[in-house]
């Protein structure tokens, strides 16, 4: 996972500058570049099948407003930079359409390695930009997706925790290998956290530990460790890592019928959304 180009999807809201600053400082840490992407969102009541034609004067006004607001954010990021340190290139892009379509298309066209979106409000893991786009973006994204909650401190990432029950170890290892490259790029520690919900016997836990220790020994990065977290609920285990392991970012693998879905369904999402104080990196299985 090279992750040298970060696409920041912004809605130009009050929180937009803060989210962009987080992404900009992450790009500075990995010596990458930033794509500031604003989607002029089509109202939900417009049918999604078929072409949608906007009056040209309205579209032109929206483009001008988008240009001006993106320029303000870009100026704020440049002002935030250290003239003696690495300065990421910032490219502003915008288009009209549906959020998932435009973001994925721009990520493809501009060779983005990671997509960053801001979350806000009480339901931080399920609210993005205009309306509730987070869940759709998680399902539709073609790149690793970084969810940045409102108010998170934009500081260097020093510790990343990958949480899993390791019920599908072969698939988890694929994601871990990607994360090892990302952690190495950041010069950050990667913690492989086995979330034990009380259903794993000692033999299974020992097998998982042996597998991960072998993986750690072969990893092309010296800062990889293993941790067992016993917790009845997924979100409680992840929050324990944030509080006690002092991690700056949580990562999860997204696949159907898995550990990941426990977090993003029912009451789990509501609990986690109010507690998760660090960005969440979602990586879909290949």
KERONU-299197 format. One record per residue: residue in three letters; residue number from 1; y, x negated, z negated of N, C-alpha, C in turn. Coordinates in steps of 0.1 Angstrom, whole numbers, always signed. Example, Ala and Ser with C-alpha at 12.3 -4.5 7.8 and 13.67 -1.06 7.14 Angstrom:
{"ALA", 1, {-57, -132, -78}, {-45, -123, -78}, {-33, -132, -78}}
{"SER", 2, {-22, -128, -71}, {-11, -137, -71}, {+0, -129, -79}}
//
This chain:
{"UNK", 1, {-12, -8, +0}, {+0, +0, +0}, {+12, -9, +0}}
{"UNK", 2, {+19, -10, +11}, {+31, -19, +12}, {+43, -13, +6}}
{"UNK", 3, {+45, +0, +9}, {+57, +8, +3}, {+70, +0, +3}}
{"UNK", 4, {+73, -4, +15}, {+86, -11, +17}, {+97, -2, +22}}
{"UNK", 5, {+94, +10, +26}, {+104, +20, +30}, {+102, +33, +22}}
{"UNK", 6, {+113, +37, +15}, {+113, +49, +6}, {+121, +59, +13}}
{"UNK", 7, {+115, +71, +16}, {+123, +82, +20}, {+127, +91, +8}}
{"UNK", 8, {+139, +93, +6}, {+144, +101, -5}, {+149, +114, +1}}
{"UNK", 9, {+141, +125, -2}, {+145, +138, +2}, {+155, +144, -8}}
{"UNK", 10, {+167, +147, -3}, {+178, +152, -12}, {+183, +166, -8}}
{"UNK", 11, {+186, +174, -18}, {+192, +187, -15}, {+207, +187, -17}}
{"UNK", 12, {+213, +175, -20}, {+227, +173, -22}, {+232, +181, -34}}
{"UNK", 13, {+223, +183, -44}, {+227, +190, -56}, {+234, +181, -66}}
{"UNK", 14, {+237, +186, -78}, {+244, +178, -88}, {+235, +166, -92}}
{"UNK", 15, {+222, +169, -91}, {+212, +158, -95}, {+209, +149, -84}}
{"UNK", 16, {+214, +151, -72}, {+210, +143, -61}, {+214, +128, -62}}
{"UNK", 17, {+226, +125, -67}, {+230, +111, -69}, {+220, +104, -79}}
{"UNK", 18, {+216, +111, -89}, {+208, +105, -99}, {+194, +101, -93}}
{"UNK", 19, {+188, +111, -86}, {+175, +109, -80}, {+176, +98, -69}}
{"UNK", 20, {+187, +98, -61}, {+189, +87, -51}, {+190, +74, -58}}
{"UNK", 21, {+197, +73, -69}, {+199, +60, -76}, {+185, +55, -81}}
{"UNK", 22, {+176, +64, -86}, {+163, +60, -90}, {+156, +54, -78}}
{"UNK", 23, {+156, +61, -66}, {+149, +56, -54}, {+155, +43, -49}}
{"UNK", 24, {+168, +41, -50}, {+175, +29, -45}, {+171, +17, -54}}
{"UNK", 25, {+171, +19, -67}, {+167, +8, -76}, {+152, +4, -74}}
{"UNK", 26, {+144, +14, -71}, {+130, +11, -68}, {+129, +3, -55}}
{"UNK", 27, {+137, +7, -45}, {+137, -1, -33}, {+142, -15, -35}}
{"UNK", 28, {+152, -16, -44}, {+157, -30, -47}, {+147, -38, -54}}
{"UNK", 29, {+138, -32, -62}, {+128, -39, -69}, {+117, -44, -60}}
{"UNK", 30, {+114, -36, -49}, {+103, -40, -40}, {+109, -47, -28}}
{"UNK", 31, {+123, -48, -27}, {+130, -54, -16}, {+127, -47, -3}}
{"UNK", 32, {+128, -33, -4}, {+126, -25, +7}, {+139, -18, +12}}
{"UNK", 33, {+137, -7, +19}, {+149, +0, +25}, {+148, +15, +21}}
{"UNK", 34, {+159, +22, +22}, {+160, +36, +18}, {+164, +45, +30}}
{"UNK", 35, {+157, +56, +31}, {+161, +66, +40}, {+165, +78, +32}}
{"UNK", 36, {+178, +82, +33}, {+183, +94, +26}, {+182, +105, +36}}
{"UNK", 37, {+173, +115, +33}, {+170, +126, +42}, {+174, +139, +36}}
{"UNK", 38, {+183, +146, +43}, {+187, +160, +39}, {+182, +170, +49}}
{"UNK", 39, {+175, +180, +43}, {+169, +191, +52}, {+178, +203, +50}}
{"UNK", 40, {+184, +207, +61}, {+192, +220, +61}, {+182, +231, +62}}
{"UNK", 41, {+179, +237, +50}, {+168, +246, +49}, {+169, +259, +56}}
{"UNK", 42, {+159, +263, +63}, {+159, +276, +69}, {+156, +287, +58}}
{"UNK", 43, {+163, +298, +57}, {+161, +308, +47}, {+146, +313, +48}}
{"UNK", 44, {+141, +316, +36}, {+127, +319, +35}, {+123, +332, +43}}
{"UNK", 45, {+133, +341, +44}, {+130, +354, +51}, {+129, +353, +66}}
{"UNK", 46, {+133, +341, +72}, {+131, +339, +86}, {+117, +336, +89}}
{"UNK", 47, {+110, +343, +98}, {+96, +341, +102}, {+94, +326, +105}}
{"UNK", 48, {+83, +320, +101}, {+80, +306, +103}, {+73, +304, +117}}
{"UNK", 49, {+69, +314, +123}, {+62, +312, +136}, {+72, +315, +147}}
{"UNK", 50, {+73, +306, +157}, {+83, +308, +167}, {+95, +300, +165}}
{"UNK", 51, {+104, +299, +175}, {+116, +292, +174}, {+127, +300, +167}}
{"UNK", 52, {+135, +293, +160}, {+147, +299, +153}, {+159, +293, +159}}
{"UNK", 53, {+168, +301, +164}, {+181, +296, +170}, {+193, +300, +161}}
{"UNK", 54, {+200, +289, +157}, {+212, +291, +148}, {+224, +291, +157}}
{"UNK", 55, {+235, +299, +154}, {+247, +298, +161}, {+252, +283, +161}}
{"UNK", 56, {+257, +278, +172}, {+261, +264, +173}, {+272, +260, +164}}
{"UNK", 57, {+282, +269, +162}, {+293, +265, +153}, {+289, +264, +139}}
{"UNK", 58, {+279, +273, +135}, {+274, +272, +121}, {+266, +259, +119}}
{"UNK", 59, {+258, +256, +129}, {+250, +244, +128}, {+258, +231, +128}}
{"UNK", 60, {+269, +231, +136}, {+278, +220, +136}, {+285, +218, +123}}
{"UNK", 61, {+289, +229, +117}, {+295, +228, +104}, {+286, +223, +93}}
{"UNK", 62, {+273, +227, +94}, {+263, +222, +84}, {+260, +208, +86}}
{"UNK", 63, {+260, +203, +99}, {+258, +189, +101}, {+269, +181, +96}}
{"UNK", 64, {+282, +185, +97}, {+293, +178, +92}, {+293, +177, +77}}
{"UNK", 65, {+290, +189, +71}, {+289, +189, +56}, {+278, +179, +51}}
{"UNK", 66, {+267, +179, +58}, {+256, +171, +55}, {+260, +156, +56}}
{"UNK", 67, {+266, +153, +67}, {+271, +139, +70}, {+280, +134, +58}}
{"UNK", 68, {+290, +143, +54}, {+299, +139, +44}, {+293, +137, +30}}
{"UNK", 69, {+283, +146, +27}, {+277, +145, +14}, {+267, +133, +13}}
{"UNK", 70, {+260, +131, +24}, {+251, +119, +25}, {+259, +106, +24}}
{"UNK", 71, {+271, +106, +30}, {+280, +94, +30}, {+284, +92, +15}}
{"UNK", 72, {+287, +102, +8}, {+292, +101, -6}, {+280, +95, -15}}
{"UNK", 73, {+268, +100, -13}, {+257, +94, -20}, {+255, +80, -17}}
{"UNK", 74, {+255, +77, -4}, {+253, +63, +1}, {+264, +54, -5}}
{"UNK", 75, {+276, +58, -6}, {+287, +50, -12}, {+284, +48, -27}}
{"UNK", 76, {+279, +58, -33}, {+276, +57, -47}, {+265, +47, -50}}
{"UNK", 77, {+255, +46, -41}, {+244, +37, -42}, {+249, +23, -39}}
{"UNK", 78, {+257, +21, -30}, {+263, +8, -27}, {+271, +2, -39}}
{"UNK", 79, {+278, +12, -45}, {+286, +8, -56}, {+277, +4, -68}}
{"UNK", 80, {+265, +10, -69}, {+256, +8, -80}, {+249, -6, -78}}
{"UNK", 81, {+250, -12, -66}, {+243, -24, -63}, {+249, -36, -69}}
{"UNK", 82, {+242, -47, -71}, {+246, -60, -75}, {+248, -69, -63}}
{"UNK", 83, {+261, -73, -61}, {+264, -80, -49}, {+256, -94, -48}}
{"UNK", 84, {+252, -98, -60}, {+245, -111, -61}, {+230, -110, -59}}
{"UNK", 85, {+225, -97, -59}, {+211, -94, -58}, {+208, -88, -44}}
{"UNK", 86, {+195, -85, -42}, {+190, -78, -30}, {+197, -65, -28}}
{"UNK", 87, {+202, -62, -16}, {+208, -49, -13}, {+200, -42, -3}}
{"UNK", 88, {+193, -31, -7}, {+185, -24, +3}, {+193, -17, +14}}
{"UNK", 89, {+188, -17, +26}, {+194, -10, +37}, {+193, +5, +34}}
{"UNK", 90, {+204, +12, +37}, {+204, +27, +35}, {+207, +34, +48}}
{"UNK", 91, {+198, +42, +53}, {+199, +50, +65}, {+200, +65, +62}}
{"UNK", 92, {+210, +72, +67}, {+211, +86, +64}, {+206, +94, +76}}
{"UNK", 93, {+197, +103, +73}, {+191, +112, +83}, {+192, +126, +79}}
{"UNK", 94, {+193, +136, +88}, {+193, +150, +85}, {+188, +158, +97}}
{"UNK", 95, {+183, +170, +93}, {+179, +179, +104}, {+177, +193, +98}}
{"UNK", 96, {+176, +203, +106}, {+174, +217, +101}, {+160, +221, +103}}
{"UNK", 97, {+155, +229, +94}, {+141, +233, +96}, {+134, +236, +82}}
{"UNK", 98, {+121, +236, +82}, {+114, +238, +69}, {+112, +224, +63}}
{"UNK", 99, {+114, +224, +50}, {+114, +211, +42}, {+102, +203, +45}}
{"UNK", 100, {+90, +208, +44}, {+78, +200, +46}, {+77, +194, +60}}
{"UNK", 101, {+81, +203, +70}, {+80, +198, +84}, {+90, +187, +87}}
{"UNK", 102, {+102, +189, +82}, {+113, +179, +85}, {+110, +166, +78}}
{"UNK", 103, {+106, +167, +65}, {+104, +155, +57}, {+92, +147, +63}}
{"UNK", 104, {+81, +153, +66}, {+70, +146, +72}, {+73, +140, +86}}
{"UNK", 105, {+81, +148, +94}, {+84, +143, +107}, {+93, +130, +106}}
{"UNK", 106, {+103, +131, +97}, {+112, +119, +95}, {+104, +107, +89}}
{"UNK", 107, {+95, +110, +80}, {+87, +99, +74}, {+79, +92, +85}}
{"UNK", 108, {+73, +100, +94}, {+65, +95, +105}, {+74, +87, +114}}
{"UNK", 109, {+86, +93, +118}, {+94, +86, +128}, {+101, +73, +123}}
{"UNK", 110, {+103, +73, +110}, {+110, +61, +104}, {+100, +52, +96}}
{"UNK", 111, {+87, +54, +98}, {+77, +46, +92}, {+79, +45, +76}}
{"UNK", 112, {+82, +56, +70}, {+83, +56, +55}, {+69, +54, +49}}
{"UNK", 113, {+69, +47, +38}, {+56, +44, +31}, {+55, +53, +19}}
{"UNK", 114, {+65, +59, +14}, {+65, +67, +2}, {+76, +78, +3}}
{"UNK", 115, {+74, +90, -1}, {+84, +100, -1}, {+88, +103, -16}}
{"UNK", 116, {+100, +104, -18}, {+105, +106, -32}, {+113, +119, -32}}
{"UNK", 117, {+110, +128, -42}, {+117, +140, -43}, {+121, +142, -58}}
{"UNK", 118, {+132, +149, -60}, {+137, +152, -73}, {+132, +165, -78}}
{"UNK", 119, {+129, +166, -91}, {+125, +179, -97}, {+136, +182, -108}}
{"UNK", 120, {+137, +194, -111}, {+148, +198, -121}, {+144, +211, -128}}
{"UNK", 121, {+152, +214, -138}, {+150, +227, -145}, {+139, +226, -155}}
{"UNK", 122, {+136, +237, -161}, {+125, +238, -171}, {+111, +236, -165}}
{"UNK", 123, {+110, +240, -152}, {+97, +238, -146}, {+97, +226, -136}}
{"UNK", 124, {+98, +214, -143}, {+102, +202, -135}, {+92, +198, -125}}
{"UNK", 125, {+79, +202, -126}, {+69, +198, -117}, {+67, +208, -105}}
{"UNK", 126, {+74, +219, -106}, {+73, +229, -95}, {+86, +234, -89}}
{"UNK", 127, {+97, +226, -91}, {+109, +230, -85}, {+115, +219, -78}}
{"UNK", 128, {+117, +220, -65}, {+123, +210, -56}, {+134, +216, -47}}
{"UNK", 129, {+145, +209, -47}, {+155, +212, -37}, {+159, +227, -38}}
{"UNK", 130, {+159, +234, -26}, {+163, +248, -26}, {+150, +256, -27}}
{"UNK", 131, {+148, +263, -38}, {+136, +270, -40}, {+124, +262, -45}}
{"UNK", 132, {+112, +268, -45}, {+100, +261, -51}, {+92, +255, -40}}
{"UNK", 133, {+96, +242, -37}, {+90, +235, -26}, {+80, +224, -30}}
{"UNK", 134, {+80, +221, -43}, {+72, +210, -48}, {+57, +212, -45}}
{"UNK", 135, {+52, +224, -48}, {+37, +226, -46}, {+34, +225, -31}}
{"UNK", 136, {+43, +230, -22}, {+41, +229, -8}, {+42, +215, -3}}
{"UNK", 137, {+51, +207, -9}, {+52, +193, -5}, {+40, +185, -9}}
{"UNK", 138, {+35, +188, -21}, {+23, +181, -26}, {+11, +184, -16}}
{"UNK", 139, {+10, +196, -11}, {-1, +199, -3}, {+1, +194, +12}}
{"UNK", 140, {+13, +193, +16}, {+16, +190, +30}, {+19, +175, +32}}
{"UNK", 141, {+23, +168, +22}, {+28, +154, +24}, {+17, +145, +31}}
{"UNK", 142, {+23, +137, +40}, {+14, +127, +47}, {+16, +113, +41}}
{"UNK", 143, {+23, +112, +30}, {+26, +99, +24}, {+24, +101, +9}}
{"UNK", 144, {+22, +90, +1}, {+23, +91, -13}, {+36, +98, -17}}
{"UNK", 145, {+36, +107, -27}, {+47, +115, -31}, {+51, +112, -45}}
{"UNK", 146, {+64, +108, -47}, {+69, +104, -60}, {+78, +115, -65}}
{"UNK", 147, {+74, +122, -76}, {+82, +133, -82}, {+90, +127, -93}}
{"UNK", 148, {+104, +128, -92}, {+113, +122, -102}, {+120, +133, -110}}
{"UNK", 149, {+117, +134, -123}, {+123, +145, -131}, {+138, +142, -133}}
{"UNK", 150, {+145, +152, -136}, {+160, +151, -139}, {+161, +143, -152}}
{"UNK", 151, {+171, +134, -152}, {+174, +127, -164}, {+166, +115, -167}}
{"UNK", 152, {+156, +112, -158}, {+148, +100, -160}, {+157, +87, -159}}
{"UNK", 153, {+155, +77, -167}, {+162, +65, -166}, {+158, +57, -154}}
{"UNK", 154, {+168, +53, -146}, {+166, +45, -134}, {+165, +30, -138}}
{"UNK", 155, {+153, +26, -143}, {+151, +12, -147}, {+139, +6, -140}}
{"UNK", 156, {+138, -7, -140}, {+127, -13, -133}, {+113, -8, -138}}
{"UNK", 157, {+104, -6, -129}, {+90, -1, -132}, {+82, -13, -137}}
{"UNK", 158, {+78, -13, -149}, {+70, -25, -155}, {+56, -21, -157}}
{"UNK", 159, {+53, -8, -160}, {+39, -3, -163}, {+36, +10, -156}}
{"UNK", 160, {+25, +10, -148}, {+21, +22, -141}, {+7, +26, -147}}
{"UNK", 161, {+5, +38, -150}, {-8, +43, -154}, {-14, +52, -144}}
{"UNK", 162, {-27, +49, -140}, {-34, +58, -131}, {-44, +66, -140}}
{"UNK", 163, {-42, +79, -141}, {-51, +87, -149}, {-61, +95, -141}}
{"UNK", 164, {-74, +94, -146}, {-85, +101, -139}, {-96, +103, -149}}
{"UNK", 165, {-105, +113, -146}, {-117, +115, -154}, {-129, +106, -147}}
{"UNK", 166, {-126, +101, -135}, {-135, +92, -128}, {-148, +99, -125}}
{"UNK", 167, {-148, +112, -122}, {-160, +119, -118}, {-164, +116, -104}}
{"UNK", 168, {-154, +111, -96}, {-156, +107, -82}, {-151, +93, -81}}
{"UNK", 169, {-159, +83, -87}, {-154, +69, -87}, {-151, +63, -74}}
{"UNK", 170, {-159, +66, -64}, {-157, +59, -51}, {-144, +63, -45}}
{"UNK", 171, {-140, +76, -47}, {-127, +80, -41}, {-115, +75, -50}}
{"UNK", 172, {-118, +74, -63}, {-107, +69, -72}, {-105, +54, -69}}
{"UNK", 173, {-115, +47, -65}, {-114, +32, -62}, {-105, +30, -50}}
{"UNK", 174, {-106, +39, -40}, {-97, +38, -29}, {-83, +40, -32}}
{"UNK", 175, {-80, +49, -41}, {-66, +51, -46}, {-61, +39, -55}}
{"UNK", 176, {-70, +34, -63}, {-67, +23, -72}, {-64, +11, -63}}
{"UNK", 177, {-71, +8, -53}, {-68, -3, -44}, {-54, -2, -38}}
{"UNK", 178, {-50, +10, -35}, {-36, +12, -30}, {-26, +9, -41}}
{"UNK", 179, {-29, +14, -53}, {-20, +12, -64}, {-19, -3, -69}}
{"UNK", 180, {-30, -10, -67}, {-29, -25, -70}, {-19, -32, -62}}
{"UNK", 181, {-19, -28, -49}, {-9, -34, -40}, {+5, -30, -44}}
{"UNK", 182, {+7, -18, -48}, {+20, -13, -52}, {+25, -20, -65}}
{"UNK", 183, {+16, -21, -74}, {+19, -27, -87}, {+22, -42, -85}}
{"UNK", 184, {+15, -49, -76}, {+17, -63, -73}, {+31, -64, -67}}
{"UNK", 185, {+35, -55, -58}, {+48, -56, -51}, {+59, -54, -62}}
{"UNK", 186, {+57, -46, -72}, {+67, -44, -83}, {+66, -54, -94}}
{"UNK", 187, {+55, -63, -93}, {+52, -72, -104}, {+50, -64, -117}}
{"UNK", 188, {+44, -52, -116}, {+42, -43, -127}, {+27, -43, -132}}
{"UNK", 189, {+25, -39, -144}, {+11, -38, -149}, {+6, -25, -145}}
{"UNK", 190, {-7, -24, -141}, {-14, -12, -138}, {-25, -9, -148}}
{"UNK", 191, {-24, +2, -154}, {-34, +6, -165}, {-43, +17, -159}}
{"UNK", 192, {-56, +15, -158}, {-65, +24, -154}, {-70, +32, -166}}
{"UNK", 193, {-65, +45, -167}, {-67, +53, -178}, {-78, +63, -176}}
{"UNK", 194, {-89, +62, -183}, {-100, +71, -183}, {-97, +82, -193}}
{"UNK", 195, {-93, +94, -187}, {-90, +106, -196}, {-103, +113, -199}}
{"UNK", 196, {-108, +111, -212}, {-120, +117, -217}, {-117, +130, -224}}
{"UNK", 197, {-121, +141, -218}, {-118, +154, -224}, {-129, +159, -233}}
{"UNK", 198, {-136, +150, -239}, {-147, +153, -249}, {-160, +158, -242}}
{"UNK", 199, {-161, +157, -229}, {-173, +161, -222}, {-181, +149, -218}}
{"UNK", 200, {-176, +137, -219}, {-183, +125, -214}, {-192, +119, -225}}
{"UNK", 201, {-204, +116, -222}, {-213, +110, -233}, {-210, +94, -232}}
{"UNK", 202, {-215, +88, -242}, {-213, +73, -243}, {-218, +65, -231}}
{"UNK", 203, {-230, +70, -226}, {-236, +63, -215}, {-226, +64, -202}}
{"UNK", 204, {-221, +76, -200}, {-212, +77, -188}, {-199, +69, -190}}
{"UNK", 205, {-194, +69, -202}, {-182, +61, -205}, {-184, +46, -203}}
{"UNK", 206, {-196, +42, -207}, {-199, +28, -205}, {-201, +24, -190}}
{"UNK", 207, {-206, +33, -183}, {-208, +31, -168}, {-194, +30, -161}}
{"UNK", 208, {-185, +39, -165}, {-171, +39, -160}, {-164, +26, -163}}
{"UNK", 209, {-166, +22, -176}, {-159, +10, -180}, {-164, -2, -173}}
{"UNK", 210, {-177, -3, -171}, {-183, -14, -164}, {-178, -15, -149}}
{"UNK", 211, {-178, -3, -143}, {-173, -2, -129}, {-159, -7, -128}}
{"UNK", 212, {-150, -2, -137}, {-136, -5, -136}, {-133, -20, -140}}
{"UNK", 213, {-141, -25, -150}, {-139, -39, -153}, {-143, -48, -142}}
{"UNK", 214, {-153, -44, -134}, {-157, -52, -122}, {-146, -51, -112}}
{"UNK", 215, {-140, -39, -110}, {-129, -38, -101}, {-117, -46, -105}}
{"UNK", 216, {-114, -46, -118}, {-103, -54, -123}, {-105, -69, -120}}
{"UNK", 217, {-117, -74, -122}, {-120, -88, -120}, {-118, -92, -105}}
{"UNK", 218, {-120, -82, -96}, {-119, -86, -82}, {-105, -83, -77}}
{"UNK", 219, {-97, -76, -85}, {-83, -72, -80}, {-75, -84, -77}}
{"UNK", 220, {-67, -83, -66}, {-58, -93, -62}, {-44, -92, -70}}
{"UNK", 221, {-46, -90, -83}, {-34, -88, -92}, {-38, -91, -106}}
{"UNK", 222, {-31, -99, -113}, {-35, -103, -127}, {-32, -92, -137}}
{"UNK", 223, {-23, -83, -134}, {-19, -73, -144}, {-25, -60, -142}}
{"UNK", 224, {-38, -59, -144}, {-46, -47, -143}, {-55, -46, -156}}
{"UNK", 225, {-54, -34, -163}, {-61, -33, -175}, {-68, -19, -175}}
{"UNK", 226, {-76, -17, -186}, {-84, -4, -187}, {-82, +2, -200}}
{"UNK", 227, {-81, +15, -201}, {-78, +22, -213}, {-85, +36, -213}}
{"UNK", 228, {-92, +39, -225}, {-98, +52, -226}, {-89, +61, -235}}
{"UNK", 229, {-86, +73, -230}, {-77, +82, -237}, {-85, +95, -239}}
{"UNK", 230, {-87, +98, -252}, {-95, +110, -255}, {-85, +121, -258}}
{"UNK", 231, {-86, +132, -250}, {-77, +143, -251}, {-84, +155, -245}}
{"UNK", 232, {-83, +167, -252}, {-88, +179, -247}, {-81, +184, -234}}
{"UNK", 233, {-69, +181, -233}, {-61, +186, -222}, {-55, +175, -214}}
{"UNK", 234, {-55, +176, -201}, {-50, +166, -192}, {-36, +162, -195}}
{"UNK", 235, {-27, +172, -196}, {-12, +168, -198}, {-10, +161, -211}}
{"UNK", 236, {-18, +165, -221}, {-16, +158, -234}, {-21, +143, -233}}
{"UNK", 237, {-31, +141, -226}, {-36, +127, -224}, {-26, +119, -216}}
{"UNK", 238, {-19, +125, -206}, {-9, +117, -198}, {+3, +115, -206}}
{"UNK", 239, {+7, +124, -214}, {+19, +122, -223}, {+16, +112, -234}}
{"UNK", 240, {+3, +111, -239}, {+0, +101, -248}, {+2, +87, -242}}
{"UNK", 241, {-1, +86, -229}, {+1, +73, -222}, {+16, +69, -222}}
{"UNK", 242, {+24, +79, -219}, {+38, +77, -218}, {+44, +73, -231}}
{"UNK", 243, {+40, +79, -242}, {+45, +77, -255}, {+40, +64, -261}}
{"UNK", 244, {+27, +62, -260}, {+20, +51, -267}, {+18, +38, -259}}
{"UNK", 245, {+16, +40, -246}, {+13, +28, -237}, {+26, +24, -230}}
{"UNK", 246, {+37, +32, -233}, {+50, +29, -228}, {+51, +27, -213}}
{"UNK", 247, {+44, +36, -205}, {+44, +35, -191}, {+57, +40, -185}}
{"UNK", 248, {+60, +35, -173}, {+73, +39, -166}, {+69, +49, -155}}
{"UNK", 249, {+57, +50, -151}, {+53, +59, -140}, {+38, +63, -142}}
{"UNK", 250, {+35, +75, -139}, {+21, +80, -139}, {+17, +83, -125}}
{"UNK", 251, {+4, +79, -122}, {-1, +82, -109}, {-14, +90, -110}}
{"UNK", 252, {-16, +100, -101}, {-28, +108, -100}, {-33, +108, -85}}
{"UNK", 253, {-46, +110, -84}, {-52, +112, -71}, {-53, +127, -68}}
{"UNK", 254, {-48, +131, -56}, {-49, +146, -53}, {-61, +148, -44}}
{"UNK", 255, {-70, +157, -49}, {-81, +161, -40}, {-85, +175, -45}}
{"UNK", 256, {-92, +182, -36}, {-96, +196, -40}, {-106, +196, -51}}
{"UNK", 257, {-105, +206, -60}, {-115, +208, -71}, {-116, +195, -79}}
{"UNK", 258, {-105, +190, -84}, {-106, +177, -92}, {-98, +178, -104}}
{"UNK", 259, {-98, +167, -111}, {-90, +164, -123}, {-75, +168, -121}}
{"UNK", 260, {-70, +164, -109}, {-56, +167, -105}, {-53, +181, -106}}
{"UNK", 261, {-61, +190, -102}, {-58, +204, -101}, {-57, +211, -115}}
{"UNK", 262, {-63, +205, -125}, {-61, +210, -139}, {-47, +209, -143}}
{"UNK", 263, {-40, +199, -138}, {-26, +197, -142}, {-17, +207, -134}}
{"UNK", 264, {-20, +210, -122}, {-11, +218, -113}, {-16, +232, -112}}
{"UNK", 265, {-23, +238, -122}, {-26, +252, -122}, {-24, +258, -135}}
{"UNK", 266, {-20, +270, -135}, {-19, +278, -148}, {-10, +272, -158}}
{"UNK", 267, {-14, +273, -171}, {-5, +269, -181}, {-3, +254, -182}}
{"UNK", 268, {-12, +246, -176}, {-11, +231, -176}, {+2, +227, -170}}
{"UNK", 269, {+6, +233, -159}, {+18, +229, -152}, {+30, +232, -161}}
{"UNK", 270, {+30, +243, -167}, {+41, +247, -176}, {+43, +237, -187}}
{"UNK", 271, {+32, +233, -193}, {+32, +224, -204}, {+37, +210, -200}}
{"UNK", 272, {+31, +205, -189}, {+34, +192, -184}, {+48, +191, -179}}
{"UNK", 273, {+53, +202, -173}, {+67, +201, -167}, {+77, +199, -178}}
{"UNK", 274, {+75, +204, -190}, {+85, +202, -200}, {+84, +189, -208}}
{"UNK", 275, {+72, +182, -206}, {+69, +171, -214}, {+70, +157, -206}}
{"UNK", 276, {+67, +158, -193}, {+66, +146, -185}, {+79, +139, -183}}
{"UNK", 277, {+82, +128, -190}, {+95, +122, -190}, {+96, +111, -180}}
{"UNK", 278, {+85, +108, -172}, {+85, +97, -163}, {+81, +102, -149}}
{"UNK", 279, {+85, +95, -138}, {+81, +99, -125}, {+66, +100, -123}}
{"UNK", 280, {+61, +109, -115}, {+47, +111, -112}, {+44, +108, -97}}
{"UNK", 281, {+36, +98, -95}, {+32, +94, -81}, {+19, +101, -77}}
{"UNK", 282, {+19, +110, -67}, {+7, +117, -63}, {+2, +111, -50}}
{"UNK", 283, {-10, +107, -50}, {-16, +100, -38}, {-28, +109, -34}}
{"UNK", 284, {-27, +114, -21}, {-38, +123, -16}, {-49, +114, -11}}
{"UNK", 285, {-62, +118, -13}, {-73, +110, -8}, {-72, +110, +7}}
{"UNK", 286, {-77, +99, +13}, {-77, +98, +28}, {-88, +107, +33}}
//
